[in-house]
Amino acid sequence: MSDTFQTAVLTGASRGFGRAIAAALVAGGTRVVGIARDERELRAVRDELGEGFVPIAADATDEALAHEVIRDHRPGLLVLNAGATPHMAPLHEQTWETFSRTWHVDTRHAFVWTRAALREPLAPGGVVLAMSSGAALNGSPLSGGYATAKSGVRAISGYAADEARRAGLGLRFVALLPGLTPTGVGAVGVAGYAAREGVDRDTFVAGLQPVLTPELVAKAVMEVAGDPDSAAEYRIGADGPSPIG
Ligand SMILES: NC(=O)c1ccc[n+]([C@@H]2O[C@H](COP(=O)([O-])OP(=O)(O)OC[C@H]3O[C@@H](n4cnc5c(N)ncnc54)[C@H](OP(=O)(O)O)[C@@H]3O)[C@@H](O)[C@H]2O)c1
């Protein structure tokens, strides 16, 4: 792994899945350029992981940033993980702003970085992993546009894989669809669906067994990133990644 990826760029690196992915990559000898908006949280990751983690406090939807970071750091691996927390409410209690929040962050940042990876382009052998969600397959009726935002991420990854193939760029684009976890973005989902079912959080989480954790997601990321023959899309569960289709 460390031979293949000297440098990785990871969005949403300050918490949750991103923080666990950064820790796994740094432990494997990869230098991680980690992007998130909250500087204090990023500094805490740097304190924990040391010089192998290079923090950039910025908005990952910024197109100029994507080009600049790819040019400056020439990553072999790009992990597009940043995501907004959905506003949990049924459709009729959403506004257009709350409904489309994840489109403006998750989908937009996937578009911006995927486009930059194709246009710079990344060096041959480069890998782009885009964090979609199991919600793209199953829906998520209390999360506004979240499921469709993550379908967008999935589609962008698939289109890019095709363009990379057509242009002979030698790049791998893979979409990852993790199941619901009781952490991070998933915590609001768990609270929302538990309330809708009229059960408490712990009862709802018991129904998710075996529970997926950020560390298991990070393990799956390492496995898929390091597999030159990876599939185009994976579900990620507690038992690891399983190819779709
Ligand atoms: N947890 C789940 O159940 C689950 C399941 C399937 C898929 N996912 C997806 O996996 C990804 C990570 O989820 P998580 O649970 O780890 O979420 P999380 O703990 O809330 O972490 C989200 C990360 O994204 C960053 N971020 C948000 N908006 C950003 C922006 N505009 N620019 C840069 N960074 C931004 C956050 O930092 P700042 O706020 O400081 O910017 C943070 O580092 C998300 O894309 C999520 O949709 C999660």
The ligand as a Gaussian input file, in Angstrom:
#p B3LYP/6-31G(d) Opt

LIG

0 1
 N      -22.256000       7.518000       9.067000
 C      -23.040000       6.825000       8.243000
 O      -23.966000       6.108000       8.670000
 C      -22.799000       6.885000       6.754000
 C      -23.331000       5.871000       5.941000
 C      -23.109000       5.925000       4.567000
 C      -22.372000       6.962000       4.007000
 N      -21.881000       7.935000       4.829000
 C      -21.106000       9.013000       4.207000
 O      -19.764000       8.924000       4.658000
 C      -19.180000      10.217000       4.740000
 C      -18.626000      10.460000       6.145000
 O      -19.689000      10.335000       7.078000
 P      -19.420000      10.474000       8.655000
 O      -20.506000       9.738000       9.323000
 O      -18.012000      10.171000       8.949000
 O      -19.724000      12.059000       8.833000
 P      -19.160000      13.130000       9.889000
 O      -18.612000      12.448000      11.103000
 O      -20.211000      14.145000      10.068000
 O      -17.928000      13.769000       9.107000
 C      -18.153000      14.560000       7.969000
 C      -16.824000      15.154000       7.535000
 O      -17.025000      15.943000       6.346000
 C      -16.506000      17.247000       6.567000
 N      -17.232000      18.211000       5.757000
 C      -18.558000      18.480000       5.744000
 N      -18.830000      19.460000       4.870000
 C      -17.637000      19.835000       4.318000
 C      -17.244000      20.803000       3.361000
 N      -18.131000      21.614000       2.762000
 N      -15.931000      20.919000       3.053000
 C      -15.018000      20.129000       3.648000
 N      -15.321000      19.175000       4.543000
 C      -16.622000      19.050000       4.880000
 C      -16.653000      17.464000       8.085000
 O      -15.776000      18.491000       8.572000
 P      -16.238000      20.052000       8.679000
 O      -17.685000      20.056000       9.102000
 O      -15.299000      20.656000       9.659000
 O      -16.038000      20.625000       7.308000
 C      -16.218000      16.101000       8.580000
 O      -14.821000      15.967000       8.570000
 C      -20.289000      11.202000       4.335000
 O      -20.161000      11.510000       2.960000
 C      -21.552000      10.396000       4.600000
 O      -22.666000      10.832000       3.846000
 C      -22.054000       7.922000       6.178000

